[in-house]
Amino acid sequence: MKQDQTEQHLSIAEIIKQEKRFRAFGLQKWCGCDFAHDNGQNPDATDKMYRYADNFEELLEDGIGMTIYGGPGAGKSHAAVEIVNELTDRGYSCFFTNMNTVVTELNTMGFEGRRNFLNQICDKDLLVLDDLGSEMETPYCNQIFIQIVNTCLARNIPIIITTPFHQDVLTAKEGNNAKRVMAITRLLQRNINYTVLMPGARRSRNLQQKRKMEALVKGGTVADQQALAFEEAEAETNETTVAECLPETVEQTLPFENISEKEK
């Protein structure tokens, strides 16, 4: 009987944990992505994300976020998600979104609803803006982005951004809204930089899958196409080349050794 009560208690605790995670994302698919279930393909990224989460109490004092660069499929979003789930489990209030979603949500609301929604976004312990730079840079979207960033910076709320774009592209002044550029510049100055590189095994698997599909459409044997994909993967470096638009020498500025001696 006592064992049944313990299992029931654990089940309820797990339900509560999953519900808190869901509120951070609004999507069920991210709720199971955490350090405990990490596939181990990119140990350096996993280690750095864990160190950020483990030192968050001190980083929160100064509002230090993170800028996670990486090419398509490198694992930028997944890295940020692991941080959010870890911090949510530790009792912090986090919110993971992107500017397209924010603008879409705001367009369904009246004035009071929009104000409340933006207040909620800017009243968290951590905000994640995923895939920054991929949104439509309309005057309205820029206005909302500027408001969110400036409010969070003023309140010392850390912002994690993930992006496939070089920092020079994000802050390019020609043709861009000057206030948006200033908001991004201030954010990048406060954030820690990290570039996620796609693991070689994942790159090879993706190439083989692509070649398999090409064989189905263009003809030729699947085996030949997959062998070609393997050769292409071997010819490249053991880590994927970061997209051309990414910083070539971005500093991996993660001074956690100086912050804490805690280990995972």
FENMO-V430922 format. One record per run of one state. SS is the DSSP state (H for helix, E for strand, L for the rest). FROM is the first residue (numbers start at 1). TO is the last residue. Records with the same first field share a line. If there is no record, write none. Layout:
# FENMO-V430922
SS=FROM-TO / FROM-TO
This chain:
# FENMO-V430922
L=1-1 / 26-27 / 31-34 / 38-42 / 55-55 / 62-65 / 70-75 / 90-93 / 98-98 / 107-110 / 122-125 / 130-138 / 155-157 / 164-166 / 171-177 / 191-191 / 196-198 / 219-221 / 236-238 / 240-255 / 260-264
H=2-25 / 28-30 / 35-37 / 43-54 / 56-61 / 76-89 / 99-106 / 111-121 / 139-154 / 167-170 / 178-190 / 200-218 / 222-235 / 256-259
E=66-69 / 94-97 / 126-129 / 158-163 / 192-195 / 199-199 / 239-239
